[in-house]
Amino acid sequence: MECPPAYRLLDLVSELGEIATDATESTEYGAHPSDIRLGSDELGDALFSLLALADAADVDAGQALDDALEKYADRIDDTGMPSSGR
């Protein structure tokens, strides 16, 4: 199951596309956003793909998550609200 990071990235994007399809179809293309349904199987596939990408890129996924959580906590402390920005 070893493959280069570029292939892992393509797999991740494909899995995210499947999640987007679930969201799009369950909300009738956004007409009913509160009806969103996301399959746990597709979310699991995306999580696996993300972790496989981190492994292939020699990135410690746990440390990357800790760093991201710290970054978001700092943003909340600075502004009082979460940010989706860079």
N, CA and C atoms as a LAMMPS dump frame, in Angstrom:
ITEM: TIMESTEP
0
ITEM: NUMBER OF ATOMS
258
ITEM: BOX BOUNDS ff ff ff
-5.0000000000000000e+02 5.0000000000000000e+02
-5.0000000000000000e+02 5.0000000000000000e+02
-5.0000000000000000e+02 5.0000000000000000e+02
ITEM: ATOMS id mol type element x y z
1 1 1 N 0.819 -1.206 0
2 1 2 C 0 0 0
3 1 3 C 0.854 1.257 0
4 2 1 N 2.142 1.105 -0.234
5 2 2 C 3.024 2.258 -0.314
6 2 3 C 2.867 2.935 -1.673
7 3 1 N 2.817 4.259 -1.665
8 3 2 C 2.827 5.004 -2.916
9 3 3 C 3.276 6.436 -2.614
10 4 1 N 3.702 7.156 -3.639
11 4 2 C 4.223 8.508 -3.444
12 4 3 C 3.143 9.482 -2.948
13 5 1 N 3.563 10.55 -2.267
14 5 2 C 2.604 11.536 -1.757
15 5 3 C 1.68 12.11 -2.825
16 6 1 N 2.168 12.289 -4.038
17 6 2 C 1.313 12.861 -5.09
18 6 3 C 0.088 11.984 -5.331
19 7 1 N 0.272 10.665 -5.306
20 7 2 C -0.864 9.76 -5.497
21 7 3 C -1.787 9.773 -4.283
22 8 1 N -1.196 9.897 -3.107
23 8 2 C -2.014 9.979 -1.885
24 8 3 C -2.869 11.251 -1.904
25 9 1 N -2.29 12.343 -2.399
26 9 2 C -3.033 13.597 -2.494
27 9 3 C -4.204 13.453 -3.458
28 10 1 N -3.965 12.84 -4.595
29 10 2 C -5.052 12.625 -5.556
30 10 3 C -6.156 11.771 -4.951
31 11 1 N -5.779 10.748 -4.193
32 11 2 C -6.77 9.9 -3.536
33 11 3 C -7.583 10.703 -2.521
34 12 1 N -6.909 11.558 -1.753
35 12 2 C -7.599 12.389 -0.769
36 12 3 C -8.609 13.313 -1.441
37 13 1 N -8.201 13.955 -2.507
38 13 2 C -9.1 14.866 -3.224
39 13 3 C -10.303 14.093 -3.767
40 14 1 N -10.066 12.895 -4.259
41 14 2 C -11.157 12.06 -4.754
42 14 3 C -12.141 11.736 -3.629
43 15 1 N -11.616 11.377 -2.471
44 15 2 C -12.484 11.058 -1.323
45 15 3 C -13.264 12.293 -0.872
46 16 1 N -12.62 13.455 -0.881
47 16 2 C -13.326 14.686 -0.525
48 16 3 C -14.437 14.983 -1.527
49 17 1 N -14.184 14.664 -2.785
50 17 2 C -15.218 14.819 -3.805
51 17 3 C -16.431 13.955 -3.515
52 18 1 N -16.19 12.745 -2.997
53 18 2 C -17.309 11.87 -2.652
54 18 3 C -18.114 12.452 -1.486
55 19 1 N -17.435 13.08 -0.538
56 19 2 C -18.136 13.745 0.565
57 19 3 C -18.949 14.913 0.02
58 20 1 N -18.355 15.674 -0.886
59 20 2 C -19.069 16.8 -1.492
60 20 3 C -20.301 16.316 -2.253
61 21 1 N -20.186 15.18 -2.916
62 21 2 C -21.34 14.613 -3.622
63 21 3 C -22.449 14.273 -2.636
64 22 1 N -22.095 13.637 -1.512
65 22 2 C -23.096 13.337 -0.479
66 22 3 C -23.797 14.612 -0.019
67 23 1 N -23.011 15.653 0.243
68 23 2 C -23.563 16.914 0.727
69 23 3 C -24.463 17.552 -0.322
70 24 1 N -23.99 17.561 -1.551
71 24 2 C -24.744 18.189 -2.633
72 24 3 C -26.068 17.483 -2.868
73 25 1 N -26.021 16.173 -2.923
74 25 2 C -27.247 15.413 -3.187
75 25 3 C -28.218 15.462 -2.013
76 26 1 N -27.703 15.355 -0.788
77 26 2 C -28.606 15.332 0.367
78 26 3 C -29.267 16.684 0.615
79 27 1 N -28.653 17.768 0.159
80 27 2 C -29.244 19.103 0.337
81 27 3 C -29.971 19.573 -0.914
82 28 1 N -30.117 18.67 -1.861
83 28 2 C -30.736 19.006 -3.146
84 28 3 C -30.04 20.227 -3.751
85 29 1 N -28.73 20.083 -3.881
86 29 2 C -27.87 21.109 -4.483
87 29 3 C -27.941 22.438 -3.733
88 30 1 N -28.008 22.334 -2.403
89 30 2 C -27.976 23.517 -1.554
90 30 3 C -29.321 24.122 -1.239
91 31 1 N -30.39 23.574 -1.806
92 31 2 C -31.722 24.13 -1.566
93 31 3 C -32.183 23.91 -0.127
94 32 1 N -31.681 22.862 0.509
95 32 2 C -32.071 22.525 1.883
96 32 3 C -30.822 22.208 2.711
97 33 1 N -30.037 23.224 3.044
98 33 2 C -28.76 22.982 3.722
99 33 3 C -28.884 22.254 5.054
100 34 1 N -29.992 22.396 5.736
101 34 2 C -30.134 21.718 7.028
102 34 3 C -30.352 20.215 6.873
103 35 1 N -30.575 19.743 5.664
104 35 2 C -30.789 18.316 5.417
105 35 3 C -29.5 17.572 5.077
106 36 1 N -28.367 18.209 5.271
107 36 2 C -27.097 17.595 4.879
108 36 3 C -26.894 16.248 5.577
109 37 1 N -26.475 15.281 4.794
110 37 2 C -26.141 13.955 5.304
111 37 3 C -24.773 13.582 4.751
112 38 1 N -23.893 13.225 5.659
113 38 2 C -22.556 12.805 5.278
114 38 3 C -22.345 11.393 5.784
115 39 1 N -21.969 10.505 4.888
116 39 2 C -21.773 9.114 5.268
117 39 3 C -20.503 8.913 6.073
118 40 1 N -20.612 8.179 7.158
119 40 2 C -19.421 7.921 7.971
120 40 3 C -18.399 7.109 7.189
121 41 1 N -18.861 6.291 6.247
122 41 2 C -17.914 5.523 5.438
123 41 3 C -17.06 6.443 4.569
124 42 1 N -17.677 7.468 3.985
125 42 2 C -16.923 8.408 3.154
126 42 3 C -15.999 9.264 4.011
127 43 1 N -16.459 9.686 5.173
128 43 2 C -15.595 10.45 6.072
129 43 3 C -14.42 9.592 6.529
130 44 1 N -14.68 8.33 6.804
131 44 2 C -13.61 7.414 7.183
132 44 3 C -12.597 7.243 6.068
133 45 1 N -13.083 7.126 4.829
134 45 2 C -12.176 7.011 3.685
135 45 3 C -11.293 8.255 3.559
136 46 1 N -11.888 9.43 3.764
137 46 2 C -11.127 10.678 3.661
138 46 3 C -10.094 10.774 4.783
139 47 1 N -10.477 10.365 5.979
140 47 2 C -9.523 10.382 7.094
141 47 3 C -8.358 9.435 6.822
142 48 1 N -8.672 8.238 6.33
143 48 2 C -7.612 7.296 5.987
144 48 3 C -6.683 7.905 4.942
145 49 1 N -7.265 8.515 3.914
146 49 2 C -6.463 9.099 2.838
147 49 3 C -5.587 10.226 3.352
148 50 1 N -6.114 11.038 4.26
149 50 2 C -5.325 12.135 4.828
150 50 3 C -4.167 11.595 5.668
151 51 1 N -4.451 10.591 6.475
152 51 2 C -3.39 10.004 7.294
153 51 3 C -2.349 9.303 6.424
154 52 1 N -2.794 8.648 5.36
155 52 2 C -1.859 7.998 4.444
156 52 3 C -0.986 9.044 3.743
157 53 1 N -1.571 10.191 3.403
158 53 2 C -0.799 11.276 2.794
159 53 3 C 0.251 11.791 3.779
160 54 1 N -0.146 12.003 5.016
161 54 2 C 0.809 12.471 6.029
162 54 3 C 1.951 11.477 6.171
163 55 1 N 1.628 10.211 6.211
164 55 2 C 2.652 9.178 6.338
165 55 3 C 3.588 9.186 5.132
166 56 1 N 3.015 9.256 3.95
167 56 2 C 3.827 9.253 2.725
168 56 3 C 4.712 10.492 2.634
169 57 1 N 4.257 11.597 3.214
170 57 2 C 5.025 12.849 3.189
171 57 3 C 5.937 12.984 4.406
172 58 1 N 5.973 11.929 5.225
173 58 2 C 6.797 11.914 6.429
174 58 3 C 6.445 13.059 7.38
175 59 1 N 5.135 13.269 7.545
176 59 2 C 4.616 14.285 8.463
177 59 3 C 3.938 13.559 9.619
178 60 1 N 4.255 13.966 10.838
179 60 2 C 3.619 13.401 12.021
180 60 3 C 2.214 13.993 12.13
181 61 1 N 1.199 13.191 11.813
182 61 2 C -0.18 13.682 11.776
183 61 3 C -0.642 14.185 13.142
184 62 1 N -0.258 13.51 14.199
185 62 2 C -0.632 13.952 15.543
186 62 3 C -0.041 15.306 15.882
187 63 1 N 1.224 15.491 15.53
188 63 2 C 1.877 16.78 15.785
189 63 3 C 1.254 17.873 14.917
190 64 1 N 0.95 17.542 13.669
191 64 2 C 0.321 18.521 12.772
192 64 3 C -1.03 18.959 13.332
193 65 1 N -1.792 18.016 13.874
194 65 2 C -3.088 18.361 14.481
195 65 3 C -2.879 19.238 15.707
196 66 1 N -1.933 18.866 16.559
197 66 2 C -1.649 19.69 17.742
198 66 3 C -1.262 21.11 17.346
199 67 1 N -0.422 21.246 16.324
200 67 2 C -0.008 22.571 15.85
201 67 3 C -1.204 23.367 15.341
202 68 1 N -2.089 22.712 14.601
203 68 2 C -3.273 23.399 14.068
204 68 3 C -4.195 23.841 15.206
205 69 1 N -4.402 22.969 16.193
206 69 2 C -5.273 23.329 17.318
207 69 3 C -4.702 24.506 18.094
208 70 1 N -3.391 24.52 18.257
209 70 2 C -2.754 25.645 18.94
210 70 3 C -2.931 26.935 18.136
211 71 1 N -2.764 26.837 16.828
212 71 2 C -2.937 28.009 15.956
213 71 3 C -4.359 28.56 16.079
214 72 1 N -5.357 27.656 16.049
215 72 2 C -6.744 28.111 16.148
216 72 3 C -7.045 28.676 17.527
217 73 1 N -6.487 28.091 18.572
218 73 2 C -6.688 28.619 19.923
219 73 3 C -6.105 30.023 20.031
220 74 1 N -4.931 30.236 19.418
221 74 2 C -4.326 31.574 19.423
222 74 3 C -5.216 32.581 18.704
223 75 1 N -5.784 32.176 17.585
224 75 2 C -6.675 33.082 16.841
225 75 3 C -7.9 33.442 17.655
226 76 1 N -8.452 32.463 18.36
227 76 2 C -9.63 32.731 19.191
228 76 3 C -9.247 33.684 20.319
229 77 1 N -8.092 33.457 20.925
230 77 2 C -7.62 34.347 21.995
231 77 3 C -7.417 35.767 21.484
232 78 1 N -6.875 35.903 20.274
233 78 2 C -6.578 37.228 19.717
234 78 3 C -7.829 37.973 19.279
235 79 1 N -8.807 37.255 18.737
236 79 2 C -9.96 37.926 18.14
237 79 3 C -11.279 37.636 18.851
238 80 1 N -11.279 36.606 19.667
239 80 2 C -12.526 36.218 20.312
240 80 3 C -13.407 35.352 19.43
241 81 1 N -12.938 35.072 18.221
242 81 2 C -13.731 34.225 17.338
243 81 3 C -12.803 33.355 16.486
244 82 1 N -13.29 32.159 16.111
245 82 2 C -12.468 31.298 15.259
246 82 3 C -12.311 31.867 13.876
247 83 1 N -11.251 31.462 13.217
248 83 2 C -10.986 31.931 11.854
249 83 3 C -10.75 30.76 10.951
250 84 1 N -11.271 30.832 9.75
251 84 2 C -10.983 29.799 8.75
252 84 3 C -9.856 30.251 7.849
253 85 1 N -9.305 31.406 8.133
254 85 2 C -8.277 31.982 7.274
255 85 3 C -6.911 31.378 7.466
256 86 1 N -5.982 31.976 6.777
257 86 2 C -4.604 31.465 6.762
258 86 3 C -3.826 31.924 7.947
